[in-house]
Amino acid sequence: MNYKETINYLYNTLPMFSRIGAAAYKKDLTNTIALCNALDNPQQNFKTIHIAGTNGKGSVSHMLAAVLQKAGYKTGLYTSPHLKDFRERIKVNGHLCEEQFVTSFAQRIKPQIEAIEPSFFEITVAMAFAYFAQQQADIAVVEVGLGGRLDSTNIIMPEVSAITNIGWDHMNLLGDTLEKIAYEKAGIIKENTPVVIGEILPETKPVFEAIAAAKRAPLVFAQDKRMVTGWHYEHHQLSITVADKHNDARHTYTTDLTGIYQTKNILTVLETIHQLQAQGWAITTQHIEEGLQQTKKLTGLHGRWEMISKQPTVILDVAHNEDGMQQLTAQLELTTYNQLHIIIGMVKDKAIEKVLALLPPYAKYYFTKAQIPRALAEDELAAKAAATGLQGSTYTEVNLALKAALTHAHKDDLILICGSVFLVAEVNPL
């Protein structure tokens, strides 16, 4: 098979969460362990950092990878899902894995695919580990796909684990309380391995404390160590001043990830780096500054308050759950514009009514859908939105919606595209 045929084979042969949802979720690690055994356990050949959380884990993963690259380490990065190219999931030093590797790996693992019928995600995890081993990566930042305890990535023994936050998402799989969701995320905590918690909630803190104690894992709450004392925008970058809570030493970091929610993520990043430094990893303040300032350039992160056009301003953001939408609406309150146009599409298994209830009623709405079976039809989304006071028109796909918004918008308006990672992925370049 060539590369295109290989990708079609993987998409069409394997259960894929983005396409069919919960039916693709394998609730144990058996298949991943079997796949990696067949590959001589490549995950044992490089160091790792493991990142979980409801929101922010992608940004945190990319920031950490950028800093490690600047520190001179050959750095793998595994994230999901991808936006445009499957190979975005698997990178070393910001470079996509080669098409030839994907093709040869699929051919090599085909007997296991036929024997154990793994999911798409299980195969991509094994592929990433095999690639990082082949490339002789020094360390890899590994983002959890869903949950943590039963996620396919959870066969690694990391240098440090980090959990960004706990919010309402995937309740059908992870549980219907914050405590249950936290328990699943806390499944990445390993014996005698430090774990950093990004945000503290009264409901979830005892869960982390109990599991960390049982596993003798040093537990650090990032908010106990540092606090953000100020931030401002400058030259399309976000400058964040962070104070050490123990000595009040202050330092300002600049990042090319401009969403205001990065003021939360940076605390998780800094404490995770501190834990690495304590273990002997040679990471300096200069490495941190340069990595944060060039994260998008170094690692290719997209879809986080990403401006793709001006006059009118067009922003892409992959916010798709209740917590993410709260952060996005906070960003809107800080943004200057004349009229707000929101293009939104969602998948069926999200808390749709709760997300819609957070959106501003004064915006002009364009309801649409991603071209996947899980997507909620645009007319159904519009009907749910109308019940919360949101009015707009419907479009069968996102680029038609964007074309309509561009027609109606003035140069000082803001067009925001959000609601689904898969919707954002389908936006054509402007």
Secondary structure, DSSP 4 states (H G I P E B T S, - for coil): --HHHHHHHHHHHS--HHHHGGGG--SSSHHHHHHHHHTT-GGGGSEEEEEE-SSSHHHHHHHHHHHHHHTT--EEEE-SS-SS-GGGGEEETTEEPPHHHHHHHHHHHHHHHHHH---HHHHHHHHHHHHHHHTT-SEEEEE-SSSSTT-TTTT---SEEEE----S--HHHH-SSHHHHHHHHGGG--TT--EEESS--TTTHHHHHHHHHHTT--EEEHHHHEEEEEEEEETTEEEEEEEETTT--EEEEEES---TTHHHHHHHHHHHHHHHHHTT----HHHHHHHHHTHHHHH---SSSEEEETTTEEEE----SHHHHHHHHHHHHT---SSEEEEE--BTTS-HHHHHTTS-TTSEEEE---SSTTBPPHHHHHHHHHTTT--EEE-SSHHHHHHHHHHH--TT-EEEEES-HHHHHTPPP-
